[in-house]
Amino acid sequence: MFHLSEFIFLGGFIVFIAAILVLDMLVIDKKAHEVSIREAGTWTAVWITLALAFSAFLWFKGDMVHGISSFADLKAVASAYAPHLKLDPSDFEASLQQYRHYMTISYISGYLIEKTLSVDNLFVMMMIFTAFGVGKNEYQHVLNWGILGAIVLRFVFIFLGAAIISRFDWVLLVFGGVLMYSGVKMFLDRNKKEEMDVQKNPIVRLLSKTGRIHTQFEGDRFFVRKAGRLLFTPLFVTVLVIEFSDLIFAFDSIPAVFSVSLDPYVVFFSNIFAILGLRAMFFLLAAIADRFRYLKTGVCVLLLFIGAKMLIHEWVEIDAVTSLCIILAVLVASIGASLLPQRKKA
């Protein structure tokens, strides 16, 4: 059950995010250009700082999200999203602080999960850009609209998923099974060279039937009018294909974040801050992707852990702090192993 205070906070958060996106798209990146490693690194740091600043807000004022003003409010929220917490009715402030800290740790865990799983999606984006022959100057333009679409999809998927989970607990077992399957499949396919046949893509085939695909790029334009007909440029088709790939990716990433929190607001906040930094992360990863050869293996291990956690949650409760430590350990191990010098083949 949603309360007015939650809608007000969510509305304010969406307005804040929309303002950032408008500033980013219309002012900061108004002129198309190829993003350097230095610029990508700077913006990655900016987005990470914003994400950490929001975690600090949750640590001290997280109760504002749900408008908690009494122990009865706190108990109702905790019963819905964190029933394992042991709250003390005689000490409202300590219980409130306990829930704030739980929200913060869950948010950070969700943020790290989304960031890590996004790595595989970024590789797919690189493949799409190459397959469609998009110029590097236009990467920003496409990614901006791709991120905007991803935010809308996340909003729908997360709150729809939360509503389903609240009614049917067994859905978590389905999510766990899907994540375990994805982890095994990704591990088995980790060394396969992925290629994309543009003509066989379902989005391209669907649009081709309309006869409205323009064969040439027209700068950063998505549409062009020829002989009185409105045609889709290859850049617009690229955006749609990226949105479609993100839709598929969401079937793994969103259930994964639900493994650390059932609070749809925490899941949404962690997803959005992770997505906002994707564009900068894309340019950074594109330059140094070859150096992180074990990162995909780390993603596989993370999916297996999250899937197993969801499958056994009825019998074994892995608390938020332990989950965060395991996630960090997997990330550090995969990045550390990638940075080790490779043995030369005989």
MARTI-590873 format. One record per residue (C-alpha): x, y, z; residue in one letter; residue number from 1. Coordinates in Angstrom, 3 decimals, always signed. Example, Ala and Ser with C-alpha at 12.3 -4.5 7.8 and 13.67 -1.06 7.14 Angstrom:
% residues 2
<u:+12.300	v:-4.500	w:+7.800	type:A	seq:1>;
<u:+13.670	v:-1.060	w:+7.140	type:S	seq:2>;
***
This chain:
% residues 346
<u:+0.000	v:+0.000	w:+0.000	type:M	seq:1>;
<u:+1.396	v:+3.367	w:-1.058	type:F	seq:2>;
<u:+1.085	v:+6.547	w:+1.007	type:H	seq:3>;
<u:+0.905	v:+10.192	w:-0.049	type:L	seq:4>;
<u:+4.319	v:+10.966	w:+1.499	type:S	seq:5>;
<u:+5.911	v:+8.253	w:-0.666	type:E	seq:6>;
<u:+4.348	v:+9.686	w:-3.820	type:F	seq:7>;
<u:+5.541	v:+13.182	w:-2.897	type:I	seq:8>;
<u:+9.105	v:+12.003	w:-2.259	type:F	seq:9>;
<u:+9.152	v:+9.895	w:-5.435	type:L	seq:10>;
<u:+7.774	v:+12.814	w:-7.430	type:G	seq:11>;
<u:+10.462	v:+15.136	w:-6.054	type:G	seq:12>;
<u:+13.152	v:+12.562	w:-6.852	type:F	seq:13>;
<u:+11.908	v:+12.171	w:-10.444	type:I	seq:14>;
<u:+11.834	v:+15.961	w:-10.921	type:V	seq:15>;
<u:+15.423	v:+16.145	w:-9.610	type:F	seq:16>;
<u:+16.576	v:+13.398	w:-11.990	type:I	seq:17>;
<u:+14.701	v:+14.998	w:-14.913	type:A	seq:18>;
<u:+16.416	v:+18.332	w:-14.202	type:A	seq:19>;
<u:+19.832	v:+16.640	w:-14.244	type:I	seq:20>;
<u:+19.052	v:+14.911	w:-17.543	type:L	seq:21>;
<u:+17.778	v:+18.109	w:-19.174	type:V	seq:22>;
<u:+20.889	v:+20.000	w:-18.023	type:L	seq:23>;
<u:+23.084	v:+17.184	w:-19.287	type:D	seq:24>;
<u:+21.404	v:+16.787	w:-22.685	type:M	seq:25>;
<u:+20.637	v:+20.412	w:-23.565	type:L	seq:26>;
<u:+23.517	v:+22.297	w:-21.968	type:V	seq:27>;
<u:+26.567	v:+20.198	w:-21.064	type:I	seq:28>;
<u:+26.519	v:+17.839	w:-24.067	type:D	seq:29>;
<u:+24.687	v:+20.043	w:-26.552	type:K	seq:30>;
<u:+27.534	v:+19.830	w:-29.060	type:K	seq:31>;
<u:+28.288	v:+16.335	w:-30.364	type:A	seq:32>;
<u:+31.896	v:+15.266	w:-29.834	type:H	seq:33>;
<u:+34.024	v:+12.201	w:-29.192	type:E	seq:34>;
<u:+34.363	v:+11.719	w:-25.435	type:V	seq:35>;
<u:+37.929	v:+11.363	w:-24.132	type:S	seq:36>;
<u:+39.037	v:+9.019	w:-21.343	type:I	seq:37>;
<u:+39.684	v:+12.031	w:-19.114	type:R	seq:38>;
<u:+36.175	v:+13.427	w:-19.645	type:E	seq:39>;
<u:+34.601	v:+9.997	w:-19.125	type:A	seq:40>;
<u:+36.615	v:+9.500	w:-15.927	type:G	seq:41>;
<u:+35.581	v:+12.920	w:-14.595	type:T	seq:42>;
<u:+31.881	v:+12.315	w:-15.202	type:W	seq:43>;
<u:+32.104	v:+8.808	w:-13.758	type:T	seq:44>;
<u:+33.476	v:+10.352	w:-10.565	type:A	seq:45>;
<u:+30.654	v:+12.945	w:-10.556	type:V	seq:46>;
<u:+27.908	v:+10.316	w:-10.853	type:W	seq:47>;
<u:+29.495	v:+8.094	w:-8.202	type:I	seq:48>;
<u:+29.727	v:+11.104	w:-5.855	type:T	seq:49>;
<u:+26.024	v:+11.861	w:-6.375	type:L	seq:50>;
<u:+25.146	v:+8.216	w:-5.674	type:A	seq:51>;
<u:+27.200	v:+8.239	w:-2.458	type:L	seq:52>;
<u:+25.649	v:+11.550	w:-1.405	type:A	seq:53>;
<u:+22.212	v:+9.974	w:-1.720	type:F	seq:54>;
<u:+23.353	v:+7.029	w:+0.406	type:S	seq:55>;
<u:+24.367	v:+9.546	w:+3.095	type:A	seq:56>;
<u:+20.867	v:+11.030	w:+2.910	type:F	seq:57>;
<u:+19.336	v:+7.566	w:+3.427	type:L	seq:58>;
<u:+21.681	v:+6.900	w:+6.366	type:W	seq:59>;
<u:+20.506	v:+9.998	w:+8.241	type:F	seq:60>;
<u:+17.049	v:+10.767	w:+6.786	type:K	seq:61>;
<u:+15.919	v:+7.582	w:+5.029	type:G	seq:62>;
<u:+12.642	v:+7.544	w:+6.952	type:D	seq:63>;
<u:+11.507	v:+10.561	w:+4.898	type:M	seq:64>;
<u:+11.042	v:+8.250	w:+1.889	type:V	seq:65>;
<u:+8.127	v:+6.501	w:+3.603	type:H	seq:66>;
<u:+7.019	v:+9.390	w:+5.803	type:G	seq:67>;
<u:+7.619	v:+7.453	w:+9.025	type:I	seq:68>;
<u:+6.540	v:+9.486	w:+12.067	type:S	seq:69>;
<u:+5.651	v:+6.816	w:+14.634	type:S	seq:70>;
<u:+6.574	v:+3.281	w:+15.638	type:F	seq:71>;
<u:+3.322	v:+2.056	w:+14.044	type:A	seq:72>;
<u:+4.454	v:+3.557	w:+10.695	type:D	seq:73>;
<u:+7.888	v:+2.004	w:+11.076	type:L	seq:74>;
<u:+6.462	v:-1.408	w:+11.933	type:K	seq:75>;
<u:+4.149	v:-1.336	w:+8.906	type:A	seq:76>;
<u:+6.996	v:-0.436	w:+6.520	type:V	seq:77>;
<u:+9.413	v:-2.945	w:+8.054	type:A	seq:78>;
<u:+6.780	v:-5.712	w:+7.939	type:S	seq:79>;
<u:+6.379	v:-5.135	w:+4.206	type:A	seq:80>;
<u:+10.018	v:-4.690	w:+3.188	type:Y	seq:81>;
<u:+12.261	v:-6.021	w:+5.990	type:A	seq:82>;
<u:+10.323	v:-8.466	w:+8.214	type:P	seq:83>;
<u:+13.560	v:-9.978	w:+9.553	type:H	seq:84>;
<u:+14.513	v:-6.781	w:+11.421	type:L	seq:85>;
<u:+14.026	v:-6.937	w:+15.177	type:K	seq:86>;
<u:+12.616	v:-3.565	w:+16.185	type:L	seq:87>;
<u:+12.254	v:-2.385	w:+19.791	type:D	seq:88>;
<u:+8.845	v:-0.754	w:+20.507	type:P	seq:89>;
<u:+10.299	v:+0.919	w:+23.601	type:S	seq:90>;
<u:+13.034	v:+2.702	w:+21.622	type:D	seq:91>;
<u:+11.559	v:+4.261	w:+18.497	type:F	seq:92>;
<u:+14.661	v:+6.306	w:+17.618	type:E	seq:93>;
<u:+17.013	v:+3.297	w:+17.772	type:A	seq:94>;
<u:+14.583	v:+1.198	w:+15.709	type:S	seq:95>;
<u:+14.256	v:+4.008	w:+13.173	type:L	seq:96>;
<u:+18.025	v:+4.278	w:+12.908	type:Q	seq:97>;
<u:+18.247	v:+0.508	w:+12.385	type:Q	seq:98>;
<u:+15.849	v:+0.723	w:+9.442	type:Y	seq:99>;
<u:+17.667	v:+3.727	w:+7.957	type:R	seq:100>;
<u:+20.944	v:+1.819	w:+8.055	type:H	seq:101>;
<u:+19.283	v:-1.231	w:+6.494	type:Y	seq:102>;
<u:+17.952	v:+0.964	w:+3.667	type:M	seq:103>;
<u:+21.389	v:+2.458	w:+3.080	type:T	seq:104>;
<u:+23.249	v:-0.861	w:+2.947	type:I	seq:105>;
<u:+20.558	v:-2.326	w:+0.660	type:S	seq:106>;
<u:+20.803	v:+0.751	w:-1.599	type:Y	seq:107>;
<u:+24.591	v:+0.480	w:-1.890	type:I	seq:108>;
<u:+24.356	v:-3.276	w:-2.565	type:S	seq:109>;
<u:+21.721	v:-2.687	w:-5.239	type:G	seq:110>;
<u:+23.811	v:+0.073	w:-6.800	type:Y	seq:111>;
<u:+26.890	v:-2.159	w:-6.986	type:L	seq:112>;
<u:+24.875	v:-5.056	w:-8.418	type:I	seq:113>;
<u:+23.347	v:-2.864	w:-11.115	type:E	seq:114>;
<u:+26.723	v:-1.315	w:-11.966	type:K	seq:115>;
<u:+28.416	v:-4.707	w:-12.209	type:T	seq:116>;
<u:+25.693	v:-6.334	w:-14.293	type:L	seq:117>;
<u:+25.672	v:-3.272	w:-16.550	type:S	seq:118>;
<u:+29.159	v:-4.209	w:-17.760	type:V	seq:119>;
<u:+27.750	v:-6.973	w:-19.950	type:D	seq:120>;
<u:+25.114	v:-4.593	w:-21.317	type:N	seq:121>;
<u:+27.803	v:-2.040	w:-22.180	type:L	seq:122>;
<u:+29.646	v:-4.643	w:-24.253	type:F	seq:123>;
<u:+26.398	v:-5.276	w:-26.128	type:V	seq:124>;
<u:+26.037	v:-1.522	w:-26.747	type:M	seq:125>;
<u:+29.551	v:-1.431	w:-28.226	type:M	seq:126>;
<u:+28.589	v:-4.280	w:-30.551	type:M	seq:127>;
<u:+25.397	v:-2.465	w:-31.615	type:I	seq:128>;
<u:+27.277	v:+0.767	w:-32.412	type:F	seq:129>;
<u:+29.799	v:-1.178	w:-34.482	type:T	seq:130>;
<u:+27.131	v:-3.188	w:-36.318	type:A	seq:131>;
<u:+25.168	v:-0.064	w:-37.291	type:F	seq:132>;
<u:+28.292	v:+1.937	w:-38.142	type:G	seq:133>;
<u:+27.452	v:+4.799	w:-35.780	type:V	seq:134>;
<u:+30.108	v:+7.509	w:-35.674	type:G	seq:135>;
<u:+31.822	v:+8.095	w:-32.335	type:K	seq:136>;
<u:+30.625	v:+11.693	w:-32.338	type:N	seq:137>;
<u:+27.045	v:+10.443	w:-32.141	type:E	seq:138>;
<u:+27.549	v:+7.945	w:-29.300	type:Y	seq:139>;
<u:+26.552	v:+10.526	w:-26.699	type:Q	seq:140>;
<u:+23.339	v:+11.446	w:-28.480	type:H	seq:141>;
<u:+22.211	v:+7.837	w:-28.758	type:V	seq:142>;
<u:+23.191	v:+6.970	w:-25.164	type:L	seq:143>;
<u:+21.338	v:+10.011	w:-23.770	type:N	seq:144>;
<u:+18.054	v:+8.828	w:-25.246	type:W	seq:145>;
<u:+18.881	v:+5.239	w:-24.369	type:G	seq:146>;
<u:+19.329	v:+6.201	w:-20.709	type:I	seq:147>;
<u:+16.072	v:+8.162	w:-20.704	type:L	seq:148>;
<u:+14.218	v:+5.129	w:-22.047	type:G	seq:149>;
<u:+15.961	v:+2.849	w:-19.531	type:A	seq:150>;
<u:+14.758	v:+5.031	w:-16.626	type:I	seq:151>;
<u:+11.141	v:+4.803	w:-17.804	type:V	seq:152>;
<u:+11.416	v:+1.013	w:-18.218	type:L	seq:153>;
<u:+12.971	v:+0.622	w:-14.762	type:R	seq:154>;
<u:+10.164	v:+2.632	w:-13.166	type:F	seq:155>;
<u:+7.498	v:+0.403	w:-14.729	type:V	seq:156>;
<u:+9.329	v:-2.890	w:-14.114	type:F	seq:157>;
<u:+10.373	v:-2.189	w:-10.520	type:I	seq:158>;
<u:+7.013	v:-1.066	w:-9.157	type:F	seq:159>;
<u:+5.176	v:-3.720	w:-11.154	type:L	seq:160>;
<u:+7.619	v:-6.328	w:-9.838	type:G	seq:161>;
<u:+7.174	v:-5.109	w:-6.261	type:A	seq:162>;
<u:+3.390	v:-5.383	w:-6.588	type:A	seq:163>;
<u:+3.687	v:-8.946	w:-7.908	type:I	seq:164>;
<u:+6.141	v:-9.997	w:-5.173	type:I	seq:165>;
<u:+3.901	v:-8.576	w:-2.452	type:S	seq:166>;
<u:+1.085	v:-10.836	w:-3.669	type:R	seq:167>;
<u:+3.041	v:-13.915	w:-4.724	type:F	seq:168>;
<u:+6.123	v:-14.764	w:-2.611	type:D	seq:169>;
<u:+7.023	v:-17.698	w:-4.867	type:W	seq:170>;
<u:+7.996	v:-15.231	w:-7.612	type:V	seq:171>;
<u:+11.298	v:-14.736	w:-5.749	type:L	seq:172>;
<u:+12.079	v:-18.421	w:-6.354	type:L	seq:173>;
<u:+11.402	v:-17.935	w:-10.071	type:V	seq:174>;
<u:+13.704	v:-14.902	w:-10.089	type:F	seq:175>;
<u:+16.385	v:-16.943	w:-8.326	type:G	seq:176>;
<u:+16.133	v:-19.744	w:-10.870	type:G	seq:177>;
<u:+16.354	v:-17.291	w:-13.785	type:V	seq:178>;
<u:+19.469	v:-15.647	w:-12.308	type:L	seq:179>;
<u:+21.151	v:-19.019	w:-11.684	type:M	seq:180>;
<u:+20.463	v:-20.020	w:-15.299	type:Y	seq:181>;
<u:+21.779	v:-16.664	w:-16.573	type:S	seq:182>;
<u:+24.951	v:-17.014	w:-14.492	type:G	seq:183>;
<u:+25.709	v:-20.525	w:-15.789	type:V	seq:184>;
<u:+24.926	v:-19.586	w:-19.398	type:K	seq:185>;
<u:+27.069	v:-16.457	w:-19.230	type:M	seq:186>;
<u:+29.980	v:-18.441	w:-17.780	type:F	seq:187>;
<u:+29.778	v:-21.070	w:-20.530	type:L	seq:188>;
<u:+29.579	v:-18.369	w:-23.226	type:D	seq:189>;
<u:+32.112	v:-15.985	w:-21.661	type:R	seq:190>;
<u:+34.822	v:-16.614	w:-24.290	type:N	seq:191>;
<u:+32.535	v:-16.596	w:-27.309	type:K	seq:192>;
<u:+32.978	v:-13.707	w:-29.695	type:K	seq:193>;
<u:+29.629	v:-11.952	w:-29.971	type:E	seq:194>;
<u:+28.595	v:-10.619	w:-33.357	type:E	seq:195>;
<u:+25.422	v:-8.994	w:-34.570	type:M	seq:196>;
<u:+23.663	v:-9.377	w:-37.906	type:D	seq:197>;
<u:+21.720	v:-6.139	w:-38.286	type:V	seq:198>;
<u:+19.339	v:-7.563	w:-40.889	type:Q	seq:199>;
<u:+18.248	v:-10.375	w:-38.545	type:K	seq:200>;
<u:+17.529	v:-8.096	w:-35.591	type:N	seq:201>;
<u:+13.773	v:-8.232	w:-34.762	type:P	seq:202>;
<u:+13.513	v:-4.437	w:-34.415	type:I	seq:203>;
<u:+15.149	v:-3.856	w:-37.808	type:V	seq:204>;
<u:+12.978	v:-6.515	w:-39.444	type:R	seq:205>;
<u:+9.823	v:-4.981	w:-37.966	type:L	seq:206>;
<u:+10.695	v:-1.464	w:-39.120	type:L	seq:207>;
<u:+11.793	v:-2.752	w:-42.545	type:S	seq:208>;
<u:+8.258	v:-3.986	w:-43.168	type:K	seq:209>;
<u:+7.005	v:-0.395	w:-42.917	type:T	seq:210>;
<u:+9.357	v:+0.670	w:-45.707	type:G	seq:211>;
<u:+10.297	v:+3.774	w:-43.740	type:R	seq:212>;
<u:+13.971	v:+3.130	w:-42.939	type:I	seq:213>;
<u:+16.320	v:+5.691	w:-44.443	type:H	seq:214>;
<u:+19.558	v:+4.076	w:-45.589	type:T	seq:215>;
<u:+21.923	v:+6.931	w:-44.681	type:Q	seq:216>;
<u:+22.837	v:+8.817	w:-41.505	type:F	seq:217>;
<u:+21.701	v:+12.437	w:-41.343	type:E	seq:218>;
<u:+23.948	v:+13.814	w:-38.603	type:G	seq:219>;
<u:+22.242	v:+13.511	w:-35.213	type:D	seq:220>;
<u:+18.738	v:+13.451	w:-36.699	type:R	seq:221>;
<u:+16.359	v:+10.583	w:-35.898	type:F	seq:222>;
<u:+13.866	v:+11.362	w:-38.661	type:F	seq:223>;
<u:+14.098	v:+12.762	w:-42.160	type:V	seq:224>;
<u:+11.397	v:+13.680	w:-44.684	type:R	seq:225>;
<u:+11.866	v:+12.450	w:-48.252	type:K	seq:226>;
<u:+9.265	v:+12.851	w:-50.996	type:A	seq:227>;
<u:+6.687	v:+13.785	w:-48.388	type:G	seq:228>;
<u:+7.305	v:+10.633	w:-46.288	type:R	seq:229>;
<u:+8.736	v:+10.603	w:-42.746	type:L	seq:230>;
<u:+11.598	v:+8.101	w:-42.588	type:L	seq:231>;
<u:+13.586	v:+6.616	w:-39.674	type:F	seq:232>;
<u:+17.312	v:+7.264	w:-39.840	type:T	seq:233>;
<u:+19.793	v:+4.501	w:-38.843	type:P	seq:234>;
<u:+20.499	v:+6.523	w:-35.667	type:L	seq:235>;
<u:+16.877	v:+6.196	w:-34.538	type:F	seq:236>;
<u:+16.915	v:+2.465	w:-35.296	type:V	seq:237>;
<u:+20.084	v:+2.180	w:-33.194	type:T	seq:238>;
<u:+18.313	v:+3.816	w:-30.230	type:V	seq:239>;
<u:+15.413	v:+1.351	w:-30.520	type:L	seq:240>;
<u:+17.766	v:-1.647	w:-30.684	type:V	seq:241>;
<u:+19.636	v:-0.402	w:-27.581	type:I	seq:242>;
<u:+16.309	v:+0.035	w:-25.753	type:E	seq:243>;
<u:+15.345	v:-3.515	w:-26.741	type:F	seq:244>;
<u:+18.656	v:-4.869	w:-25.450	type:S	seq:245>;
<u:+18.146	v:-2.978	w:-22.171	type:D	seq:246>;
<u:+14.663	v:-4.477	w:-21.894	type:L	seq:247>;
<u:+16.208	v:-7.971	w:-22.053	type:I	seq:248>;
<u:+18.970	v:-6.938	w:-19.639	type:F	seq:249>;
<u:+16.360	v:-5.692	w:-17.136	type:A	seq:250>;
<u:+15.015	v:-9.232	w:-16.732	type:F	seq:251>;
<u:+18.300	v:-10.080	w:-14.970	type:D	seq:252>;
<u:+19.234	v:-6.833	w:-13.266	type:S	seq:253>;
<u:+15.920	v:-5.941	w:-11.607	type:I	seq:254>;
<u:+15.327	v:-9.368	w:-9.980	type:P	seq:255>;
<u:+18.961	v:-9.269	w:-8.840	type:A	seq:256>;
<u:+18.446	v:-6.000	w:-6.948	type:V	seq:257>;
<u:+15.249	v:-7.358	w:-5.372	type:F	seq:258>;
<u:+17.508	v:-9.968	w:-3.756	type:S	seq:259>;
<u:+18.955	v:-7.294	w:-1.432	type:V	seq:260>;
<u:+15.783	v:-5.280	w:-0.799	type:S	seq:261>;
<u:+12.045	v:-5.709	w:-1.289	type:L	seq:262>;
<u:+11.569	v:-1.952	w:-0.918	type:D	seq:263>;
<u:+10.690	v:-0.760	w:-4.468	type:P	seq:264>;
<u:+11.898	v:+2.764	w:-3.647	type:Y	seq:265>;
<u:+15.358	v:+1.570	w:-2.612	type:V	seq:266>;
<u:+15.504	v:-0.653	w:-5.709	type:V	seq:267>;
<u:+14.424	v:+2.247	w:-7.937	type:F	seq:268>;
<u:+16.877	v:+4.736	w:-6.412	type:F	seq:269>;
<u:+19.826	v:+2.327	w:-6.733	type:S	seq:270>;
<u:+18.907	v:+1.500	w:-10.341	type:N	seq:271>;
<u:+18.518	v:+5.117	w:-11.395	type:I	seq:272>;
<u:+21.835	v:+6.296	w:-9.954	type:F	seq:273>;
<u:+23.590	v:+3.323	w:-11.559	type:A	seq:274>;
<u:+21.950	v:+4.050	w:-14.937	type:I	seq:275>;
<u:+22.785	v:+7.771	w:-14.806	type:L	seq:276>;
<u:+26.478	v:+6.901	w:-14.751	type:G	seq:277>;
<u:+26.231	v:+4.364	w:-17.573	type:L	seq:278>;
<u:+27.074	v:+6.751	w:-20.389	type:R	seq:279>;
<u:+30.331	v:+7.935	w:-18.792	type:A	seq:280>;
<u:+31.095	v:+4.346	w:-17.792	type:M	seq:281>;
<u:+30.551	v:+3.267	w:-21.420	type:F	seq:282>;
<u:+33.269	v:+5.583	w:-22.748	type:F	seq:283>;
<u:+35.601	v:+4.621	w:-19.922	type:L	seq:284>;
<u:+35.033	v:+0.896	w:-20.435	type:L	seq:285>;
<u:+35.403	v:+1.194	w:-24.210	type:A	seq:286>;
<u:+38.943	v:+2.457	w:-23.700	type:A	seq:287>;
<u:+40.048	v:-0.094	w:-21.082	type:I	seq:288>;
<u:+37.749	v:-3.084	w:-21.715	type:A	seq:289>;
<u:+40.617	v:-5.398	w:-22.710	type:D	seq:290>;
<u:+42.302	v:-4.948	w:-19.329	type:R	seq:291>;
<u:+39.389	v:-6.420	w:-17.352	type:F	seq:292>;
<u:+39.347	v:-9.923	w:-18.784	type:R	seq:293>;
<u:+37.912	v:-11.525	w:-15.618	type:Y	seq:294>;
<u:+35.145	v:-8.997	w:-15.004	type:L	seq:295>;
<u:+32.633	v:-11.112	w:-16.929	type:K	seq:296>;
<u:+33.535	v:-14.099	w:-14.765	type:T	seq:297>;
<u:+32.881	v:-11.924	w:-11.724	type:G	seq:298>;
<u:+29.443	v:-11.055	w:-13.124	type:V	seq:299>;
<u:+28.716	v:-14.794	w:-13.505	type:C	seq:300>;
<u:+29.704	v:-15.486	w:-9.880	type:V	seq:301>;
<u:+27.578	v:-12.559	w:-8.722	type:L	seq:302>;
<u:+24.525	v:-13.855	w:-10.610	type:L	seq:303>;
<u:+24.992	v:-17.321	w:-9.117	type:L	seq:304>;
<u:+25.290	v:-15.914	w:-5.587	type:F	seq:305>;
<u:+22.231	v:-13.693	w:-5.966	type:I	seq:306>;
<u:+20.203	v:-16.506	w:-7.519	type:G	seq:307>;
<u:+21.166	v:-18.912	w:-4.721	type:A	seq:308>;
<u:+20.337	v:-16.258	w:-2.099	type:K	seq:309>;
<u:+16.839	v:-15.885	w:-3.509	type:M	seq:310>;
<u:+16.279	v:-19.646	w:-3.719	type:L	seq:311>;
<u:+17.223	v:-20.290	w:-0.074	type:I	seq:312>;
<u:+15.770	v:-17.110	w:+1.469	type:H	seq:313>;
<u:+12.922	v:-19.068	w:+3.132	type:E	seq:314>;
<u:+15.394	v:-21.239	w:+5.078	type:W	seq:315>;
<u:+18.628	v:-19.208	w:+5.278	type:V	seq:316>;
<u:+18.623	v:-15.425	w:+5.704	type:E	seq:317>;
<u:+21.770	v:-13.719	w:+4.408	type:I	seq:318>;
<u:+21.724	v:-10.277	w:+5.991	type:D	seq:319>;
<u:+22.351	v:-7.032	w:+4.107	type:A	seq:320>;
<u:+25.870	v:-6.479	w:+5.487	type:V	seq:321>;
<u:+27.002	v:-10.006	w:+4.547	type:T	seq:322>;
<u:+25.522	v:-9.600	w:+1.064	type:S	seq:323>;
<u:+27.336	v:-6.288	w:+0.591	type:L	seq:324>;
<u:+30.646	v:-7.839	w:+1.723	type:C	seq:325>;
<u:+30.261	v:-10.741	w:-0.715	type:I	seq:326>;
<u:+29.399	v:-8.384	w:-3.589	type:I	seq:327>;
<u:+32.458	v:-6.232	w:-2.829	type:L	seq:328>;
<u:+34.665	v:-9.334	w:-2.528	type:A	seq:329>;
<u:+33.560	v:-10.604	w:-5.957	type:V	seq:330>;
<u:+34.180	v:-7.188	w:-7.527	type:L	seq:331>;
<u:+37.617	v:-6.747	w:-5.947	type:V	seq:332>;
<u:+38.663	v:-10.318	w:-6.812	type:A	seq:333>;
<u:+37.598	v:-10.086	w:-10.475	type:S	seq:334>;
<u:+39.194	v:-6.660	w:-10.986	type:I	seq:335>;
<u:+42.341	v:-7.668	w:-9.076	type:G	seq:336>;
<u:+42.730	v:-10.871	w:-11.095	type:A	seq:337>;
<u:+42.283	v:-8.881	w:-14.309	type:S	seq:338>;
<u:+45.095	v:-6.508	w:-13.380	type:L	seq:339>;
<u:+47.588	v:-9.337	w:-12.809	type:L	seq:340>;
<u:+50.065	v:-9.697	w:-15.671	type:P	seq:341>;
<u:+49.167	v:-12.415	w:-18.179	type:Q	seq:342>;
<u:+51.505	v:-15.306	w:-18.864	type:R	seq:343>;
<u:+52.905	v:-15.303	w:-22.351	type:K	seq:344>;
<u:+51.828	v:-18.263	w:-24.447	type:K	seq:345>;
<u:+54.614	v:-20.532	w:-25.659	type:A	seq:346>;
***
